[in-house]
């Protein structure tokens, strides 16, 4: 019981940006189990009131598949930056532990609000959860692989931007919005316009991010003999 209690303590510190580097590196299968549980729970909550949801989505497995895919993309992008202590299992565990905020999507605001008000509230939920989880990823990349400067910016933003741009090219932006909100989107939704704005912003950012990323990778590869990975600054890698 003490071990599982420690896992939930780590989860709380992760979500409040207080987990130290040593604690993040030491995460194990218990943390992954708890993280996958919350990922599955948030996935079911996101679709419980969506009549158009597929079976994988209704039973939460779509979200589980998503964390594996996102972790793989982040891992590959950051790996090329030659980070320290970079392990896929550790990254996957961390990504799953950022799932609890997504439970906000399960709140049935449509039941006690007008459609317009519910749309606004769901949009705020979307913005809060997205910003929260992105900030958590930035914190993790800053503490565990000790990324700094351009490496930190490209390592955290490029995977997210690539996902949005890829979905846009596949003409799936409508589906993304439905997935995140759990309700049927309409052209009049103000929040849908916010998503379109994010899509346009991603289309603009993807090119400078890719250029900065490839220039940085070209500087780091091939690795020079005797060159150590980036040094860790205690002030940057650990919370106060």
C-alpha positions as CSV (number, residue, x, y, z in Angstrom):
1,X,0.0,0.0,0.0
2,X,2.9,2.3,0.7
3,X,4.2,1.8,-2.8
4,X,0.9,2.7,-4.4
5,X,0.5,5.6,-2.1
6,X,3.9,6.9,-3.3
7,X,2.7,6.5,-6.9
8,X,-0.2,8.8,-6.3
9,X,2.1,11.2,-4.5
10,X,4.3,11.3,-7.6
11,X,1.1,11.8,-9.7
12,X,0.1,14.8,-7.6
13,X,3.6,16.4,-7.8
14,X,3.7,15.8,-11.6
15,X,0.4,17.6,-12.1
16,X,1.5,20.5,-9.8
17,X,5.0,20.8,-11.5
18,X,6.8,19.8,-8.3
19,X,8.2,16.4,-9.3
20,X,12.0,16.4,-9.1
21,X,14.2,15.0,-11.8
22,X,15.3,12.0,-9.7
23,X,11.6,11.1,-9.0
24,X,10.7,11.4,-12.6
25,X,13.5,9.1,-13.7
26,X,12.7,6.5,-11.0
27,X,9.1,6.0,-12.2
28,X,8.2,2.4,-12.8
29,X,5.4,0.0,-13.9
30,X,3.2,1.1,-11.0
31,X,3.2,4.7,-12.3
32,X,2.5,3.5,-15.8
33,X,-0.4,1.4,-14.6
34,X,-2.0,4.3,-12.7
35,X,-1.3,6.6,-15.7
36,X,-3.0,4.2,-18.2
37,X,-6.0,3.8,-15.8
38,X,-6.5,7.6,-15.8
39,X,-5.9,7.7,-19.6
40,X,-8.6,5.1,-20.1
41,X,-11.0,6.8,-17.6
42,X,-10.5,10.2,-19.3
43,X,-11.1,8.6,-22.7
44,X,-14.4,7.1,-21.6
45,X,-15.5,10.3,-20.0
46,X,-14.7,12.3,-23.1
47,X,-17.1,10.3,-25.3
48,X,-19.8,9.1,-22.9
49,X,-22.4,11.6,-24.3
50,X,-21.3,11.6,-27.9
51,X,-23.7,9.4,-30.0
52,X,-21.3,9.5,-33.0
53,X,-18.4,7.9,-31.1
54,X,-16.9,4.7,-32.2
55,X,-16.6,1.6,-30.0
56,X,-12.9,2.2,-29.3
57,X,-13.7,5.7,-28.2
58,X,-16.7,4.8,-26.1
59,X,-14.6,2.3,-24.1
60,X,-11.6,4.6,-23.8
61,X,-9.2,2.7,-25.9
62,X,-8.8,5.5,-28.4
63,X,-7.1,7.6,-25.7
64,X,-4.8,4.8,-24.7
65,X,-3.7,4.4,-28.3
66,X,-3.2,8.1,-28.6
67,X,-0.8,8.3,-25.7
68,X,1.4,5.6,-27.2
69,X,1.4,7.4,-30.6
70,X,2.1,10.8,-29.1
71,X,4.9,9.4,-26.9
72,X,6.5,7.7,-29.9
73,X,6.5,11.0,-31.9
74,X,7.9,13.0,-29.0
75,X,10.5,10.3,-28.3
76,X,11.8,10.3,-32.0
77,X,11.8,14.1,-32.2
78,X,13.7,14.6,-29.0
79,X,16.1,11.6,-29.5
80,X,17.7,13.4,-32.4
81,X,18.6,16.2,-30.1
82,X,20.9,13.8,-28.1
83,X,19.2,14.2,-24.7
84,X,20.3,12.7,-21.4
85,X,18.5,9.8,-19.8
86,X,16.1,9.5,-22.7
87,X,13.9,6.3,-22.4
88,X,10.7,5.6,-24.2
89,X,9.2,3.8,-21.2
90,X,9.8,6.8,-18.9
91,X,8.4,9.3,-21.4
92,X,5.3,7.1,-22.0
93,X,4.8,6.8,-18.2
94,X,5.0,10.6,-17.8
95,X,2.6,11.2,-20.7
96,X,0.0,8.9,-19.2
97,X,0.3,10.7,-15.8
98,X,-0.8,14.0,-17.5
99,X,-4.1,12.4,-18.4
100,X,-6.2,13.3,-15.2
101,X,-6.9,17.0,-16.3
102,X,-8.7,15.6,-19.3
103,X,-11.4,14.3,-17.0
104,X,-12.8,17.8,-17.1
105,X,-14.2,16.9,-20.5
106,X,-16.5,14.4,-18.8
107,X,-18.4,17.1,-16.8
108,X,-21.9,17.1,-18.3
109,X,-22.3,20.9,-18.6
110,X,-24.8,20.4,-21.4
111,X,-27.3,19.1,-18.8
112,X,-27.5,22.3,-16.8
113,X,-26.5,25.0,-19.2
114,X,-27.8,26.4,-22.5
115,X,-26.1,25.2,-25.6
116,X,-24.2,28.4,-26.0
117,X,-23.0,28.5,-22.5
118,X,-22.0,24.8,-22.6
119,X,-20.0,25.4,-25.8
120,X,-18.2,28.3,-24.1
121,X,-17.4,26.2,-21.0
122,X,-16.2,23.2,-23.0
123,X,-14.0,25.5,-25.0
124,X,-12.4,26.8,-21.8
125,X,-11.9,23.2,-20.6
126,X,-10.2,22.5,-23.9
127,X,-7.9,25.5,-23.6
128,X,-7.1,24.9,-19.9
129,X,-6.3,21.2,-20.4
130,X,-4.3,21.7,-23.6
131,X,-2.2,24.5,-22.0
132,X,-1.7,22.5,-18.7
133,X,-0.5,19.4,-20.5
134,X,1.8,21.3,-22.8
135,X,3.3,23.1,-19.8
136,X,3.8,19.7,-18.1
137,X,5.6,18.4,-21.2
138,X,7.9,21.4,-21.3
139,X,8.7,21.0,-17.6
140,X,9.5,17.3,-18.1
141,X,11.8,18.0,-21.1
142,X,13.5,20.7,-19.1
143,X,14.1,18.4,-16.0
144,X,14.7,14.9,-17.3
145,X,16.6,15.2,-20.7
146,X,17.7,18.7,-19.6
147,X,16.8,20.4,-22.9
148,X,17.4,24.1,-23.1
149,X,16.9,27.0,-25.5
150,X,16.1,26.0,-29.1
151,X,16.2,22.3,-28.1
152,X,13.5,22.8,-25.5
153,X,11.3,24.9,-27.8
154,X,11.5,22.6,-30.8
155,X,11.3,19.4,-28.7
156,X,8.1,20.5,-27.0
157,X,6.3,22.4,-29.7
158,X,7.3,20.6,-32.9
159,X,5.5,17.3,-32.0
160,X,2.3,19.1,-31.1
161,X,2.4,21.3,-34.2
162,X,3.1,18.3,-36.4
163,X,0.0,16.5,-35.1
164,X,-2.2,19.5,-35.8
165,X,-0.8,20.1,-39.2
166,X,-1.1,16.4,-40.1
167,X,-4.7,16.3,-39.1
168,X,-5.4,19.5,-41.0
169,X,-3.8,18.0,-44.2
170,X,-6.1,15.0,-43.7
171,X,-9.1,17.3,-43.3
172,X,-9.8,15.9,-39.8
173,X,-10.0,19.2,-37.9
174,X,-13.8,18.7,-37.4
175,X,-13.2,15.3,-35.9
176,X,-10.5,16.6,-33.6
177,X,-12.8,19.3,-32.2
178,X,-15.6,16.7,-31.7
179,X,-13.1,14.4,-29.9
180,X,-11.9,17.1,-27.5
181,X,-15.4,18.6,-26.7
182,X,-17.5,15.4,-26.7
183,X,-20.3,17.2,-28.5
184,X,-21.3,17.9,-32.1
185,X,-19.6,21.0,-33.4
186,X,-21.4,23.5,-35.6
187,X,-20.0,26.3,-37.8
188,X,-21.4,28.8,-35.4
189,X,-19.4,27.6,-32.4
190,X,-17.0,30.3,-31.3
191,X,-14.8,27.6,-29.9
192,X,-14.6,26.0,-33.3
193,X,-13.1,29.3,-34.6
194,X,-10.5,29.0,-31.8
195,X,-9.5,25.6,-33.2
196,X,-9.2,27.0,-36.7
197,X,-7.0,29.8,-35.3
198,X,-4.7,27.2,-33.7
199,X,-4.6,25.3,-36.9
200,X,-3.6,28.4,-38.9
201,X,-1.0,29.2,-36.2
202,X,0.4,25.7,-36.4
203,X,0.6,26.0,-40.2
204,X,2.7,29.1,-39.8
205,X,4.9,27.8,-37.0
206,X,5.7,24.4,-38.5
207,X,8.2,25.8,-41.0
208,X,10.4,27.8,-38.7
209,X,10.2,25.1,-36.1
210,X,11.3,22.5,-38.7
211,X,14.2,24.7,-39.9
212,X,15.4,25.3,-36.4
213,X,15.1,21.7,-35.5
214,X,17.0,20.4,-38.5
215,X,19.8,23.0,-38.2
216,X,20.1,21.9,-34.5
217,X,20.2,18.2,-35.4
218,X,22.8,19.0,-38.1
219,X,25.0,20.6,-35.4
220,X,24.7,17.6,-33.1
221,X,25.2,14.8,-35.6
222,X,27.4,13.0,-36.1
223,X,28.4,13.1,-32.4
224,X,31.9,14.1,-31.7
225,X,34.1,11.8,-29.7
226,X,34.3,12.8,-26.1
227,X,31.5,15.3,-26.3
228,X,29.2,15.0,-23.3
229,X,25.5,15.5,-23.5
230,X,24.0,18.7,-22.3
231,X,24.9,19.7,-18.8
232,X,22.1,19.9,-16.3
233,X,21.6,23.1,-14.5
234,X,20.1,22.4,-11.0
235,X,18.1,25.6,-11.2
236,X,16.4,24.5,-14.4
237,X,16.0,20.8,-13.9
238,X,14.4,20.7,-10.4
239,X,11.6,22.7,-8.9
240,X,12.4,25.0,-5.9
